[in-house]
Amino acid sequence: MAVPTFLHEFSSPVAAAKLWKAAVKEASLVKNRVDVLDQDSYVYKYSVVEGNDKFESNSFQVKLEASGDGGSICKISGEFKTKGDGVPNEEEIKAVEEGIVKMFKAVEGYLIANPNAYP
């Protein structure tokens, strides 16, 4: 069984607490199991409970940290446990990674456009 992983980090002008509330606490994530939801340290770990025949499981972690400029640093990591000797190719891993980042960037864009949302 292969266990490929990824790590992606980006900064946001939105404060960690606000991004956490909008992107994690209020998000409706279908077919995912919440493993950790730690509001004090802004850590969210979840596993995909319905995947495909290639993966035994997929687990992800999102960690938000305050940055010195009033914004935040978002660190996203993922782990893919495959069935048998199969290994996801770079395109598959990149597509998942980009999907998670796009979701956070969409929330970020909404919060910038609507500064009074999620006070």
C-alpha positions, -999 to 999 in steps of 0.1 A, spaced: 0 0 0 14 34 -10 9 65 11 15 96 -10 11 129 7 11 166 -1 16 199 18 4 233 6 8 266 24 -5 300 15 -11 333 32 -44 352 34 -52 388 43 -82 374 63 -76 368 100 -74 332 111 -104 334 134 -126 348 107 -114 323 80 -118 294 104 -154 304 112 -164 308 76 -145 280 59 -144 253 86 -172 258 111 -199 269 87 -189 246 58 -211 217 49 -187 189 39 -206 160 25 -193 124 28 -165 134 51 -158 123 87 -145 150 111 -116 135 130 -104 167 148 -121 201 151 -100 222 174 -112 258 174 -86 270 199 -57 260 176 -76 263 143 -69 226 133 -94 207 113 -87 170 103 -111 150 83 -112 118 63 -131 111 31 -155 82 39 -167 75 4 -139 74 -22 -133 52 -51 -118 18 -57 -82 31 -58 -80 45 -23 -85 28 11 -88 63 27 -79 99 22 -71 121 52 -66 159 53 -55 185 78 -61 222 76 -43 244 101 -48 282 103 -22 304 120 -23 342 126 2 361 106 19 393 118 0 415 94 -34 406 107 -40 379 81 -34 342 84 -13 314 71 -32 283 59 -14 250 59 -31 221 42 -18 186 41 -32 154 27 -25 117 28 -38 90 4 -38 54 15 -42 33 -16 -55 -2 -20 -28 -27 -31 2 -13 -49 -17 15 -67 -3 50 -64 -22 81 -74 -4 100 -101 7 136 -97 -23 150 -116 -47 133 -92 -29 146 -61 -26 181 -76 -64 181 -85 -73 173 -49 -48 199 -35 -60 226 -59 -97 219 -50 -91 224 -13 -71 256 -20 -98 269 -44 -124 264 -17 -105 284 8 -97 311 -17 -134 314 -26 -142 319 11 -114 344 14 -128 364 -16 -162 364 0 -149 376 33 -128 404 17 -159 415 -3 -181 413 28 -160 425 57 -189 425 81 -196 388 76 -185 364 103 -176 390 129 
